[in-house]
Amino acid sequence: MADQKIGQLIDSLGVEATLDEGDLPTDAFVILKVIKKDGTVSLASARSEGLDWITRLGMLTAAQSIENSGYTDTPSDDT
């Protein structure tokens, strides 16, 4: 298996991020569901160059917590 750039693949899947003007993304960790030629399903991951393991683990842990809790950083109208 050869490494390949996945930016265009991510674009073709319709992945978008909500960023404010002036935000500066610095790292990325991507998890992909892959269907192999034989029909088996697997997971693959990719990361931005220079992303260390501890930051990757922190990003993954935070993402899992957000996905599990429905966290949003948008203030509610009740405040």
PyMOL Python script that loads the backbone (N, CA, C, O; Angstrom):
from pymol import cmd

cmd.read_pdbstr("""\
ATOM      1  N   MET A   1       0.829  -1.178   0.000  1.00  0.00           N
ATOM      2  CA  MET A   1       0.000   0.000   0.000  1.00  0.00           C
ATOM      3  C   MET A   1       0.875   1.243   0.000  1.00  0.00           C
ATOM      4  O   MET A   1       1.807   1.358   0.795  1.00  0.00           O
ATOM      5  N   ALA A   2       0.574   2.153  -0.878  1.00  0.00           N
ATOM      6  CA  ALA A   2       1.345   3.387  -0.960  1.00  0.00           C
ATOM      7  C   ALA A   2       0.581   4.527  -0.292  1.00  0.00           C
ATOM      8  O   ALA A   2      -0.644   4.603  -0.383  1.00  0.00           O
ATOM      9  N   ASP A   3       1.311   5.404   0.375  1.00  0.00           N
ATOM     10  CA  ASP A   3       0.693   6.596   0.947  1.00  0.00           C
ATOM     11  C   ASP A   3       0.223   7.496  -0.184  1.00  0.00           C
ATOM     12  O   ASP A   3       0.857   7.566  -1.237  1.00  0.00           O
ATOM     13  N   GLN A   4      -0.881   8.177   0.034  1.00  0.00           N
ATOM     14  CA  GLN A   4      -1.381   9.110  -0.962  1.00  0.00           C
ATOM     15  C   GLN A   4      -2.034  10.304  -0.281  1.00  0.00           C
ATOM     16  O   GLN A   4      -2.575  10.184   0.818  1.00  0.00           O
ATOM     17  N   LYS A   5      -1.979  11.436  -0.929  1.00  0.00           N
ATOM     18  CA  LYS A   5      -2.621  12.647  -0.423  1.00  0.00           C
ATOM     19  C   LYS A   5      -4.127  12.424  -0.419  1.00  0.00           C
ATOM     20  O   LYS A   5      -4.661  11.813  -1.345  1.00  0.00           O
ATOM     21  N   ILE A   6      -4.824  12.911   0.614  1.00  0.00           N
ATOM     22  CA  ILE A   6      -6.257  12.650   0.708  1.00  0.00           C
ATOM     23  C   ILE A   6      -7.119  13.912   0.679  1.00  0.00           C
ATOM     24  O   ILE A   6      -8.333  13.827   0.865  1.00  0.00           O
ATOM     25  N   GLY A   7      -6.521  15.068   0.453  1.00  0.00           N
ATOM     26  CA  GLY A   7      -7.295  16.313   0.426  1.00  0.00           C
ATOM     27  C   GLY A   7      -8.436  16.274  -0.574  1.00  0.00           C
ATOM     28  O   GLY A   7      -9.565  16.642  -0.248  1.00  0.00           O
ATOM     29  N   GLN A   8      -8.148  15.833  -1.785  1.00  0.00           N
ATOM     30  CA  GLN A   8      -9.182  15.770  -2.816  1.00  0.00           C
ATOM     31  C   GLN A   8     -10.241  14.728  -2.463  1.00  0.00           C
ATOM     32  O   GLN A   8     -11.424  14.931  -2.737  1.00  0.00           O
ATOM     33  N   LEU A   9      -9.827  13.620  -1.858  1.00  0.00           N
ATOM     34  CA  LEU A   9     -10.770  12.595  -1.416  1.00  0.00           C
ATOM     35  C   LEU A   9     -11.714  13.157  -0.360  1.00  0.00           C
ATOM     36  O   LEU A   9     -12.925  12.945  -0.426  1.00  0.00           O
ATOM     37  N   ILE A  10     -11.165  13.865   0.599  1.00  0.00           N
ATOM     38  CA  ILE A  10     -11.990  14.478   1.651  1.00  0.00           C
ATOM     39  C   ILE A  10     -12.978  15.459   1.019  1.00  0.00           C
ATOM     40  O   ILE A  10     -14.152  15.492   1.388  1.00  0.00           O
ATOM     41  N   ASP A  11     -12.495  16.259   0.065  1.00  0.00           N
ATOM     42  CA  ASP A  11     -13.383  17.195  -0.632  1.00  0.00           C
ATOM     43  C   ASP A  11     -14.507  16.462  -1.355  1.00  0.00           C
ATOM     44  O   ASP A  11     -15.659  16.893  -1.311  1.00  0.00           O
ATOM     45  N   SER A  12     -14.178  15.354  -2.021  1.00  0.00           N
ATOM     46  CA  SER A  12     -15.186  14.619  -2.797  1.00  0.00           C
ATOM     47  C   SER A  12     -16.237  13.970  -1.899  1.00  0.00           C
ATOM     48  O   SER A  12     -17.349  13.695  -2.350  1.00  0.00           O
ATOM     49  N   LEU A  13     -15.898  13.725  -0.643  1.00  0.00           N
ATOM     50  CA  LEU A  13     -16.858  13.177   0.311  1.00  0.00           C
ATOM     51  C   LEU A  13     -17.753  14.265   0.912  1.00  0.00           C
ATOM     52  O   LEU A  13     -18.680  13.962   1.663  1.00  0.00           O
ATOM     53  N   GLY A  14     -17.477  15.518   0.585  1.00  0.00           N
ATOM     54  CA  GLY A  14     -18.304  16.620   1.064  1.00  0.00           C
ATOM     55  C   GLY A  14     -18.019  17.046   2.490  1.00  0.00           C
ATOM     56  O   GLY A  14     -18.878  17.636   3.145  1.00  0.00           O
ATOM     57  N   VAL A  15     -16.821  16.754   2.980  1.00  0.00           N
ATOM     58  CA  VAL A  15     -16.464  17.110   4.355  1.00  0.00           C
ATOM     59  C   VAL A  15     -16.231  18.615   4.443  1.00  0.00           C
ATOM     60  O   VAL A  15     -15.499  19.192   3.639  1.00  0.00           O
ATOM     61  N   GLU A  16     -16.866  19.238   5.431  1.00  0.00           N
ATOM     62  CA  GLU A  16     -16.698  20.668   5.670  1.00  0.00           C
ATOM     63  C   GLU A  16     -16.462  20.911   7.158  1.00  0.00           C
ATOM     64  O   GLU A  16     -16.874  20.109   7.996  1.00  0.00           O
ATOM     65  N   ALA A  17     -15.811  21.996   7.474  1.00  0.00           N
ATOM     66  CA  ALA A  17     -15.599  22.402   8.861  1.00  0.00           C
ATOM     67  C   ALA A  17     -16.118  23.824   9.027  1.00  0.00           C
ATOM     68  O   ALA A  17     -16.019  24.645   8.115  1.00  0.00           O
ATOM     69  N   THR A  18     -16.666  24.100  10.187  1.00  0.00           N
ATOM     70  CA  THR A  18     -17.137  25.446  10.487  1.00  0.00           C
ATOM     71  C   THR A  18     -15.994  26.215  11.124  1.00  0.00           C
ATOM     72  O   THR A  18     -15.578  25.914  12.243  1.00  0.00           O
ATOM     73  N   LEU A  19     -15.495  27.198  10.414  1.00  0.00           N
ATOM     74  CA  LEU A  19     -14.392  28.024  10.903  1.00  0.00           C
ATOM     75  C   LEU A  19     -14.783  29.489  10.795  1.00  0.00           C
ATOM     76  O   LEU A  19     -15.443  29.898   9.840  1.00  0.00           O
ATOM     77  N   ASP A  20     -14.378  30.260  11.765  1.00  0.00           N
ATOM     78  CA  ASP A  20     -14.598  31.698  11.714  1.00  0.00           C
ATOM     79  C   ASP A  20     -13.466  32.355  10.962  1.00  0.00           C
ATOM     80  O   ASP A  20     -12.367  31.807  10.875  1.00  0.00           O
ATOM     81  N   GLU A  21     -13.732  33.535  10.414  1.00  0.00           N
ATOM     82  CA  GLU A  21     -12.700  34.288   9.725  1.00  0.00           C
ATOM     83  C   GLU A  21     -11.547  34.544  10.696  1.00  0.00           C
ATOM     84  O   GLU A  21     -11.760  34.979  11.828  1.00  0.00           O
ATOM     85  N   GLY A  22     -10.345  34.272  10.245  1.00  0.00           N
ATOM     86  CA  GLY A  22      -9.170  34.459  11.081  1.00  0.00           C
ATOM     87  C   GLY A  22      -8.746  33.205  11.832  1.00  0.00           C
ATOM     88  O   GLY A  22      -7.649  33.169  12.389  1.00  0.00           O
ATOM     89  N   ASP A  23      -9.597  32.166  11.860  1.00  0.00           N
ATOM     90  CA  ASP A  23      -9.208  30.899  12.490  1.00  0.00           C
ATOM     91  C   ASP A  23      -8.061  30.285  11.709  1.00  0.00           C
ATOM     92  O   ASP A  23      -8.010  30.397  10.485  1.00  0.00           O
ATOM     93  N   LEU A  24      -7.147  29.640  12.406  1.00  0.00           N
ATOM     94  CA  LEU A  24      -5.965  29.053  11.772  1.00  0.00           C
ATOM     95  C   LEU A  24      -5.853  27.577  12.146  1.00  0.00           C
ATOM     96  O   LEU A  24      -5.288  27.250  13.190  1.00  0.00           O
ATOM     97  N   PRO A  25      -6.382  26.684  11.313  1.00  0.00           N
ATOM     98  CA  PRO A  25      -6.209  25.259  11.597  1.00  0.00           C
ATOM     99  C   PRO A  25      -4.724  24.901  11.582  1.00  0.00           C
ATOM    100  O   PRO A  25      -3.984  25.331  10.697  1.00  0.00           O
ATOM    101  N   THR A  26      -4.298  24.116  12.563  1.00  0.00           N
ATOM    102  CA  THR A  26      -2.876  23.794  12.659  1.00  0.00           C
ATOM    103  C   THR A  26      -2.578  22.314  12.474  1.00  0.00           C
ATOM    104  O   THR A  26      -1.481  21.955  12.046  1.00  0.00           O
ATOM    105  N   ASP A  27      -3.532  21.453  12.789  1.00  0.00           N
ATOM    106  CA  ASP A  27      -3.306  20.017  12.691  1.00  0.00           C
ATOM    107  C   ASP A  27      -4.596  19.333  12.265  1.00  0.00           C
ATOM    108  O   ASP A  27      -5.690  19.873  12.427  1.00  0.00           O
ATOM    109  N   ALA A  28      -4.442  18.130  11.716  1.00  0.00           N
ATOM    110  CA  ALA A  28      -5.612  17.335  11.337  1.00  0.00           C
ATOM    111  C   ALA A  28      -5.340  15.864  11.605  1.00  0.00           C
ATOM    112  O   ALA A  28      -4.236  15.364  11.389  1.00  0.00           O
ATOM    113  N   PHE A  29      -6.373  15.187  12.079  1.00  0.00           N
ATOM    114  CA  PHE A  29      -6.349  13.743  12.259  1.00  0.00           C
ATOM    115  C   PHE A  29      -7.625  13.229  11.627  1.00  0.00           C
ATOM    116  O   PHE A  29      -8.719  13.606  12.047  1.00  0.00           O
ATOM    117  N   VAL A  30      -7.505  12.379  10.630  1.00  0.00           N
ATOM    118  CA  VAL A  30      -8.637  11.935   9.833  1.00  0.00           C
ATOM    119  C   VAL A  30      -8.820  10.430  10.014  1.00  0.00           C
ATOM    120  O   VAL A  30      -7.856   9.668   9.939  1.00  0.00           O
ATOM    121  N   ILE A  31     -10.057  10.011  10.251  1.00  0.00           N
ATOM    122  CA  ILE A  31     -10.396   8.588  10.325  1.00  0.00           C
ATOM    123  C   ILE A  31     -11.277   8.280   9.127  1.00  0.00           C
ATOM    124  O   ILE A  31     -12.278   8.957   8.892  1.00  0.00           O
ATOM    125  N   LEU A  32     -10.903   7.255   8.369  1.00  0.00           N
ATOM    126  CA  LEU A  32     -11.634   6.899   7.160  1.00  0.00           C
ATOM    127  C   LEU A  32     -12.206   5.495   7.265  1.00  0.00           C
ATOM    128  O   LEU A  32     -11.522   4.571   7.705  1.00  0.00           O
ATOM    129  N   LYS A  33     -13.448   5.338   6.864  1.00  0.00           N
ATOM    130  CA  LYS A  33     -14.033   4.011   6.693  1.00  0.00           C
ATOM    131  C   LYS A  33     -13.721   3.600   5.260  1.00  0.00           C
ATOM    132  O   LYS A  33     -14.022   4.330   4.316  1.00  0.00           O
ATOM    133  N   VAL A  34     -13.116   2.425   5.104  1.00  0.00           N
ATOM    134  CA  VAL A  34     -12.673   1.965   3.791  1.00  0.00           C
ATOM    135  C   VAL A  34     -13.320   0.628   3.470  1.00  0.00           C
ATOM    136  O   VAL A  34     -13.277  -0.302   4.276  1.00  0.00           O
ATOM    137  N   ILE A  35     -13.915   0.536   2.295  1.00  0.00           N
ATOM    138  CA  ILE A  35     -14.438  -0.745   1.813  1.00  0.00           C
ATOM    139  C   ILE A  35     -13.428  -1.290   0.817  1.00  0.00           C
ATOM    140  O   ILE A  35     -13.183  -0.692  -0.231  1.00  0.00           O
ATOM    141  N   LYS A  36     -12.854  -2.418   1.154  1.00  0.00           N
ATOM    142  CA  LYS A  36     -11.824  -3.044   0.333  1.00  0.00           C
ATOM    143  C   LYS A  36     -12.438  -3.689  -0.910  1.00  0.00           C
ATOM    144  O   LYS A  36     -13.652  -3.877  -0.980  1.00  0.00           O
ATOM    145  N   LYS A  37     -11.602  -4.025  -1.885  1.00  0.00           N
ATOM    146  CA  LYS A  37     -12.062  -4.670  -3.120  1.00  0.00           C
ATOM    147  C   LYS A  37     -12.844  -5.939  -2.851  1.00  0.00           C
ATOM    148  O   LYS A  37     -13.790  -6.250  -3.576  1.00  0.00           O
ATOM    149  N   ASP A  38     -12.459  -6.683  -1.808  1.00  0.00           N
ATOM    150  CA  ASP A  38     -13.143  -7.945  -1.499  1.00  0.00           C
ATOM    151  C   ASP A  38     -14.410  -7.747  -0.665  1.00  0.00           C
ATOM    152  O   ASP A  38     -15.055  -8.720  -0.276  1.00  0.00           O
ATOM    153  N   GLY A  39     -14.769  -6.481  -0.389  1.00  0.00           N
ATOM    154  CA  GLY A  39     -15.995  -6.182   0.346  1.00  0.00           C
ATOM    155  C   GLY A  39     -15.824  -6.026   1.842  1.00  0.00           C
ATOM    156  O   GLY A  39     -16.760  -5.613   2.527  1.00  0.00           O
ATOM    157  N   THR A  40     -14.653  -6.345   2.367  1.00  0.00           N
ATOM    158  CA  THR A  40     -14.434  -6.161   3.797  1.00  0.00           C
ATOM    159  C   THR A  40     -14.333  -4.676   4.125  1.00  0.00           C
ATOM    160  O   THR A  40     -13.927  -3.863   3.294  1.00  0.00           O
ATOM    161  N   VAL A  41     -14.709  -4.345   5.344  1.00  0.00           N
ATOM    162  CA  VAL A  41     -14.692  -2.952   5.795  1.00  0.00           C
ATOM    163  C   VAL A  41     -13.593  -2.793   6.831  1.00  0.00           C
ATOM    164  O   VAL A  41     -13.428  -3.635   7.714  1.00  0.00           O
ATOM    165  N   SER A  42     -12.844  -1.704   6.714  1.00  0.00           N
ATOM    166  CA  SER A  42     -11.789  -1.438   7.682  1.00  0.00           C
ATOM    167  C   SER A  42     -11.726   0.055   7.964  1.00  0.00           C
ATOM    168  O   SER A  42     -12.400   0.856   7.317  1.00  0.00           O
ATOM    169  N   LEU A  43     -10.913   0.406   8.928  1.00  0.00           N
ATOM    170  CA  LEU A  43     -10.655   1.810   9.243  1.00  0.00           C
ATOM    171  C   LEU A  43      -9.221   2.136   8.869  1.00  0.00           C
ATOM    172  O   LEU A  43      -8.320   1.308   9.003  1.00  0.00           O
ATOM    173  N   ALA A  44      -9.029   3.343   8.405  1.00  0.00           N
ATOM    174  CA  ALA A  44      -7.691   3.856   8.130  1.00  0.00           C
ATOM    175  C   ALA A  44      -7.610   5.241   8.765  1.00  0.00           C
ATOM    176  O   ALA A  44      -8.633   5.891   8.979  1.00  0.00           O
ATOM    177  N   SER A  45      -6.414   5.682   9.061  1.00  0.00           N
ATOM    178  CA  SER A  45      -6.260   7.023   9.615  1.00  0.00           C
ATOM    179  C   SER A  45      -5.122   7.744   8.916  1.00  0.00           C
ATOM    180  O   SER A  45      -4.224   7.134   8.337  1.00  0.00           O
ATOM    181  N   ALA A  46      -5.193   9.050   8.990  1.00  0.00           N
ATOM    182  CA  ALA A  46      -4.149   9.899   8.410  1.00  0.00           C
ATOM    183  C   ALA A  46      -3.996  11.106   9.321  1.00  0.00           C
ATOM    184  O   ALA A  46      -4.925  11.477  10.039  1.00  0.00           O
ATOM    185  N   ARG A  47      -2.841  11.703   9.288  1.00  0.00           N
ATOM    186  CA  ARG A  47      -2.610  12.877  10.140  1.00  0.00           C
ATOM    187  C   ARG A  47      -1.714  13.860   9.419  1.00  0.00           C
ATOM    188  O   ARG A  47      -0.971  13.513   8.502  1.00  0.00           O
ATOM    189  N   SER A  48      -1.812  15.097   9.865  1.00  0.00           N
ATOM    190  CA  SER A  48      -0.959  16.123   9.282  1.00  0.00           C
ATOM    191  C   SER A  48       0.480  15.907   9.728  1.00  0.00           C
ATOM    192  O   SER A  48       0.752  15.367  10.800  1.00  0.00           O
ATOM    193  N   GLU A  49       1.372  16.341   8.881  1.00  0.00           N
ATOM    194  CA  GLU A  49       2.801  16.198   9.172  1.00  0.00           C
ATOM    195  C   GLU A  49       3.134  16.949  10.456  1.00  0.00           C
ATOM    196  O   GLU A  49       2.713  18.091  10.640  1.00  0.00           O
ATOM    197  N   GLY A  50       3.872  16.322  11.319  1.00  0.00           N
ATOM    198  CA  GLY A  50       4.293  16.970  12.555  1.00  0.00           C
ATOM    199  C   GLY A  50       3.332  16.801  13.714  1.00  0.00           C
ATOM    200  O   GLY A  50       3.613  17.268  14.818  1.00  0.00           O
ATOM    201  N   LEU A  51       2.196  16.141  13.487  1.00  0.00           N
ATOM    202  CA  LEU A  51       1.250  15.923  14.579  1.00  0.00           C
ATOM    203  C   LEU A  51       1.781  14.817  15.474  1.00  0.00           C
ATOM    204  O   LEU A  51       1.885  13.664  15.056  1.00  0.00           O
ATOM    205  N   ASP A  52       2.117  15.173  16.712  1.00  0.00           N
ATOM    206  CA  ASP A  52       2.704  14.196  17.628  1.00  0.00           C
ATOM    207  C   ASP A  52       1.617  13.311  18.230  1.00  0.00           C
ATOM    208  O   ASP A  52       0.434  13.650  18.193  1.00  0.00           O
ATOM    209  N   TRP A  53       2.029  12.183  18.781  1.00  0.00           N
ATOM    210  CA  TRP A  53       1.076  11.181  19.263  1.00  0.00           C
ATOM    211  C   TRP A  53       0.231  11.684  20.418  1.00  0.00           C
ATOM    212  O   TRP A  53      -0.941  11.322  20.525  1.00  0.00           O
ATOM    213  N   ILE A  54       0.794  12.500  21.272  1.00  0.00           N
ATOM    214  CA  ILE A  54       0.027  12.945  22.436  1.00  0.00           C
ATOM    215  C   ILE A  54      -1.056  13.948  22.030  1.00  0.00           C
ATOM    216  O   ILE A  54      -2.152  13.931  22.589  1.00  0.00           O
ATOM    217  N   THR A  55      -0.763  14.807  21.079  1.00  0.00           N
ATOM    218  CA  THR A  55      -1.776  15.734  20.569  1.00  0.00           C
ATOM    219  C   THR A  55      -2.845  14.955  19.810  1.00  0.00           C
ATOM    220  O   THR A  55      -4.034  15.245  19.938  1.00  0.00           O
ATOM    221  N   ARG A  56      -2.424  13.964  19.019  1.00  0.00           N
ATOM    222  CA  ARG A  56      -3.365  13.121  18.275  1.00  0.00           C
ATOM    223  C   ARG A  56      -4.313  12.407  19.246  1.00  0.00           C
ATOM    224  O   ARG A  56      -5.521  12.370  19.016  1.00  0.00           O
ATOM    225  N   LEU A  57      -3.773  11.847  20.319  1.00  0.00           N
ATOM    226  CA  LEU A  57      -4.592  11.176  21.318  1.00  0.00           C
ATOM    227  C   LEU A  57      -5.558  12.156  21.974  1.00  0.00           C
ATOM    228  O   LEU A  57      -6.724  11.827  22.195  1.00  0.00           O
ATOM    229  N   GLY A  58      -5.081  13.345  22.281  1.00  0.00           N
ATOM    230  CA  GLY A  58      -5.947  14.365  22.878  1.00  0.00           C
ATOM    231  C   GLY A  58      -7.067  14.786  21.941  1.00  0.00           C
ATOM    232  O   GLY A  58      -8.208  14.957  22.369  1.00  0.00           O
ATOM    233  N   MET A  59      -6.742  14.953  20.660  1.00  0.00           N
ATOM    234  CA  MET A  59      -7.759  15.325  19.675  1.00  0.00           C
ATOM    235  C   MET A  59      -8.806  14.220  19.542  1.00  0.00           C
ATOM    236  O   MET A  59     -10.004  14.496  19.480  1.00  0.00           O
ATOM    237  N   LEU A  60      -8.350  12.982  19.500  1.00  0.00           N
ATOM    238  CA  LEU A  60      -9.257  11.843  19.360  1.00  0.00           C
ATOM    239  C   LEU A  60     -10.158  11.708  20.587  1.00  0.00           C
ATOM    240  O   LEU A  60     -11.356  11.455  20.459  1.00  0.00           O
ATOM    241  N   THR A  61      -9.579  11.876  21.774  1.00  0.00           N
ATOM    242  CA  THR A  61     -10.348  11.784  23.014  1.00  0.00           C
ATOM    243  C   THR A  61     -11.381  12.900  23.096  1.00  0.00           C
ATOM    244  O   THR A  61     -12.527  12.662  23.478  1.00  0.00           O
ATOM    245  N   ALA A  62     -10.984  14.108  22.741  1.00  0.00           N
ATOM    246  CA  ALA A  62     -11.917  15.238  22.758  1.00  0.00           C
ATOM    247  C   ALA A  62     -13.025  15.030  21.732  1.00  0.00           C
ATOM    248  O   ALA A  62     -14.191  15.297  22.020  1.00  0.00           O
ATOM    249  N   ALA A  63     -12.673  14.557  20.540  1.00  0.00           N
ATOM    250  CA  ALA A  63     -13.677  14.318  19.501  1.00  0.00           C
ATOM    251  C   ALA A  63     -14.676  13.258  19.948  1.00  0.00           C
ATOM    252  O   ALA A  63     -15.876  13.398  19.713  1.00  0.00           O
ATOM    253  N   GLN A  64     -14.191  12.200  20.589  1.00  0.00           N
ATOM    254  CA  GLN A  64     -15.079  11.148  21.074  1.00  0.00           C
ATOM    255  C   GLN A  64     -16.041  11.710  22.119  1.00  0.00           C
ATOM    256  O   GLN A  64     -17.232  11.396  22.103  1.00  0.00           O
ATOM    257  N   SER A  65     -15.536  12.521  23.008  1.00  0.00           N
ATOM    258  CA  SER A  65     -16.376  13.128  24.037  1.00  0.00           C
ATOM    259  C   SER A  65     -17.432  14.035  23.409  1.00  0.00           C
ATOM    260  O   SER A  65     -18.595  14.011  23.813  1.00  0.00           O
ATOM    261  N   ILE A  66     -17.032  14.823  22.436  1.00  0.00           N
ATOM    262  CA  ILE A  66     -17.969  15.725  21.751  1.00  0.00           C
ATOM    263  C   ILE A  66     -19.030  14.922  21.014  1.00  0.00           C
ATOM    264  O   ILE A  66     -20.217  15.238  21.109  1.00  0.00           O
ATOM    265  N   GLU A  67     -18.628  13.898  20.288  1.00  0.00           N
ATOM    266  CA  GLU A  67     -19.589  13.076  19.546  1.00  0.00           C
ATOM    267  C   GLU A  67     -20.554  12.368  20.483  1.00  0.00           C
ATOM    268  O   GLU A  67     -21.736  12.242  20.164  1.00  0.00           O
ATOM    269  N   ASN A  68     -20.080  11.908  21.621  1.00  0.00           N
ATOM    270  CA  ASN A  68     -20.927  11.175  22.564  1.00  0.00           C
ATOM    271  C   ASN A  68     -21.895  12.069  23.319  1.00  0.00           C
ATOM    272  O   ASN A  68     -22.972  11.622  23.712  1.00  0.00           O
ATOM    273  N   SER A  69     -21.520  13.344  23.529  1.00  0.00           N
ATOM    274  CA  SER A  69     -22.344  14.216  24.362  1.00  0.00           C
ATOM    275  C   SER A  69     -23.158  15.227  23.576  1.00  0.00           C
ATOM    276  O   SER A  69     -24.047  15.868  24.135  1.00  0.00           O
ATOM    277  N   GLY A  70     -22.873  15.381  22.291  1.00  0.00           N
ATOM    278  CA  GLY A  70     -23.578  16.397  21.521  1.00  0.00           C
ATOM    279  C   GLY A  70     -23.120  17.800  21.877  1.00  0.00           C
ATOM    280  O   GLY A  70     -23.848  18.769  21.661  1.00  0.00           O
ATOM    281  N   TYR A  71     -21.912  17.911  22.422  1.00  0.00           N
ATOM    282  CA  TYR A  71     -21.339  19.206  22.827  1.00  0.00           C
ATOM    283  C   TYR A  71     -21.405  20.215  21.694  1.00  0.00           C
ATOM    284  O   TYR A  71     -21.194  19.872  20.530  1.00  0.00           O
ATOM    285  N   THR A  72     -21.692  21.434  22.034  1.00  0.00           N
ATOM    286  CA  THR A  72     -21.604  22.536  21.075  1.00  0.00           C
ATOM    287  C   THR A  72     -21.015  23.742  21.787  1.00  0.00           C
ATOM    288  O   THR A  72     -21.295  23.965  22.965  1.00  0.00           O
ATOM    289  N   ASP A  73     -20.213  24.511  21.091  1.00  0.00           N
ATOM    290  CA  ASP A  73     -19.650  25.702  21.735  1.00  0.00           C
ATOM    291  C   ASP A  73     -20.510  26.931  21.466  1.00  0.00           C
ATOM    292  O   ASP A  73     -20.115  28.049  21.796  1.00  0.00           O
ATOM    293  N   THR A  74     -21.684  26.731  20.867  1.00  0.00           N
ATOM    294  CA  THR A  74     -22.612  27.824  20.623  1.00  0.00           C
ATOM    295  C   THR A  74     -23.440  28.042  21.887  1.00  0.00           C
ATOM    296  O   THR A  74     -24.108  27.119  22.353  1.00  0.00           O
ATOM    297  N   PRO A  75     -23.403  29.248  22.446  1.00  0.00           N
ATOM    298  CA  PRO A  75     -24.182  29.500  23.659  1.00  0.00           C
ATOM    299  C   PRO A  75     -25.669  29.342  23.396  1.00  0.00           C
ATOM    300  O   PRO A  75     -26.151  29.659  22.308  1.00  0.00           O
ATOM    301  N   SER A  76     -26.395  28.852  24.389  1.00  0.00           N
ATOM    302  CA  SER A  76     -27.846  28.699  24.247  1.00  0.00           C
ATOM    303  C   SER A  76     -28.517  30.052  24.447  1.00  0.00           C
ATOM    304  O   SER A  76     -27.912  30.993  24.960  1.00  0.00           O
ATOM    305  N   ASP A  77     -29.749  30.130  24.041  1.00  0.00           N
ATOM    306  CA  ASP A  77     -30.514  31.372  24.208  1.00  0.00           C
ATOM    307  C   ASP A  77     -30.922  31.616  25.659  1.00  0.00           C
ATOM    308  O   ASP A  77     -31.415  32.689  26.005  1.00  0.00           O
ATOM    309  N   ASP A  78     -30.708  30.595  26.510  1.00  0.00           N
ATOM    310  CA  ASP A  78     -31.102  30.700  27.914  1.00  0.00           C
ATOM    311  C   ASP A  78     -30.146  31.505  28.763  1.00  0.00           C
ATOM    312  O   ASP A  78     -30.481  31.845  29.898  1.00  0.00           O
ATOM    313  N   THR A  79     -28.953  31.826  28.250  1.00  0.00           N
ATOM    314  CA  THR A  79     -27.966  32.523  29.069  1.00  0.00           C
ATOM    315  C   THR A  79     -28.075  34.003  28.961  1.00  0.00           C
ATOM    316  O   THR A  79     -27.308  34.726  29.596  1.00  0.00           O
TER     317      THR A  79
END
""", "prot")
cmd.dss("prot")
cmd.show_as("cartoon", "prot")
cmd.util.cbc("prot")
cmd.orient("prot")
